[in-house]
Amino acid sequence: MNKVSGVSVALGLTRPLLVRTVPVADPGDLLARLPQSPAFAWIRHGEGLVGWGEAVRLEVPPGQDAFAWARARLATLFAEARIEDELRVPGSGPVAFGSFTFDPRRPGSVLVVPEVVLAKRDGRAWLTTIGGGSPSAVTPRVDPGRIRYEDGSLTAAEWGERVARAVAHIRSGRLEKVVLARDLVARADRLIDVRVLLDRLARRYPDCYTFSCDGLVGSTPELLVRHTGSRIESLVLAGTTQRGADAAEDAARGAALFASRKDRHEHACAVASVREALAPLCSWLQVPDEPELLVLPNVQHLASPITGRLADGASVLDVVAAMHPTAAVGGTPTGTALELIREIEGMDRGRYAGPVGWIDARGDGEWGIALRCAAVSGNRARLFAGCGIMGDSDPEAELAEARAKFRAMRYALEGDAAEAGTPGEPDGAATAV
Ligand SMILES: C=C(O[C@@H]1C=C(C(=O)O)C=C[C@H]1O)C(=O)O
């Protein structure tokens, strides 16, 4: 593996990557081909990319210019690479998977070019190998066993108090919206095999982007940006309700969400932040007047699909840099919201709510906001969930919303036991969940 520091890449001291992409027959379930845990993944509706091995790891130094640094280092690395690419489509040739901290001034952002990437999209499949990387035998998956939950940085009650404080700040006129998140710690009997979590998430949440990057695993519904040539797409989410017990309650909840002034305002803040970030980069931008409803197995969201055309040759990481953090995970105005998050949230978000995705040598790629995810290490996972707080938010309702959002990763860890309610940690019991 080339452990690359910025200096050695810039001076060309590393050996150029030898990259070869060839078409392959349909590999079937991409996740089933992952030989071991950990692994890299970006999958939706069975399509996308999986990767393993590490040809290059770039640890991004913390700082405001983290995205620019990463983009420049990758550009150098890819420009020096010897690439044989028979396909030349987004995601063929060398690809880096990446995940950035929510706060770029915190350490932990990382980009990895896997030794092997297997991908499929639109009826085509391909395999990219770097240096000696080759497909390897798949080791058996191991279930993590029983899962026990503990409070994360704050108890549920403490977090509810922080929500009430945020509401008071909003009512005093300091800001319009802030997103507050909480964490929960899960401990498993055995080492957590990331592939088990990915399999469950991809099956249960096919409309979401199931991802894995250097220990951050989840299934996010929120596409920050897809970049294909000069075309960009984004899916802005904000405003949430839970699923109903039956079809009638489900529809009534969806209709109430759509009619809720609080949720529509919360959503409008998120859309405005994306529009403001993208407008200067685009020659053409289409933002719908009204949101639509996105119905997932655990929650329903207000959703606005946005499309645009980039004015010049910006790469997907340039667009990510301009967009992050949107008001879906920060707030409005952004600066004041980030200050308040630092003041009262009571935890370090790490890479939760930061951009996660992949980029190729042409600058194409797909990046989501890392939601409905956990940071997995050994037999421990730290789960995250956040909620947009407005002046009329109710702490109890926000706690229930966070609990519903945790359900994605609880299902990933526990499988069907999560739905049955595991003895010892049913929803809301003790302090943890
Ligand atoms: C912050 C999260 O989700 C975000 C917040 C939402 C809301 O408050 O309504 C909805 C979707 C996401 O943009 C999360 O899942 O952790």
The ligand as an SDF file (V2000), in Angstrom:
LIG
                    3D

 16 16  0  0  0  0  0  0  0  0999 V2000
  -30.0700   14.6580   10.2760 C   0  0  0  0  0  0  0  0  0  0  0  0
  -30.7140   13.5950    9.7760 C   0  0  0  0  0  0  0  0  0  0  0  0
  -31.6210   13.6780    8.7610 O   0  0  0  0  0  0  0  0  0  0  0  0
  -31.8840   14.9290    8.1460 C   0  0  0  0  0  0  0  0  0  0  0  0
  -32.9320   15.6550    8.8590 C   0  0  0  0  0  0  0  0  0  0  0  0
  -34.2630   15.5420    8.4940 C   0  0  0  0  0  0  0  0  0  0  0  0
  -35.3440   16.2000    9.3210 C   0  0  0  0  0  0  0  0  0  0  0  0
  -35.0330   16.7560   10.3910 O   0  0  0  0  0  0  0  0  0  0  0  0
  -36.5300   16.1530    8.9650 O   0  0  0  0  0  0  0  0  0  0  0  0
  -34.6210   14.8120    7.3610 C   0  0  0  0  0  0  0  0  0  0  0  0
  -33.6870   14.2760    6.5500 C   0  0  0  0  0  0  0  0  0  0  0  0
  -32.2710   14.6030    6.7110 C   0  0  0  0  0  0  0  0  0  0  0  0
  -31.9650   15.7010    5.9270 O   0  0  0  0  0  0  0  0  0  0  0  0
  -30.4110   12.2200   10.2550 C   0  0  0  0  0  0  0  0  0  0  0  0
  -30.9900   11.2710    9.7170 O   0  0  0  0  0  0  0  0  0  0  0  0
  -29.5710   12.0600   11.1460 O   0  0  0  0  0  0  0  0  0  0  0  0
  1  2  2  0
  2  3  1  0
  2 14  1  0
  3  4  1  0
  4  5  1  0
  4 12  1  0
  5  6  2  0
  6  7  1  0
  6 10  1  0
  7  8  2  0
  7  9  1  0
 10 11  2  0
 11 12  1  0
 12 13  1  0
 14 15  2  0
 14 16  1  0
M  END
$$$$
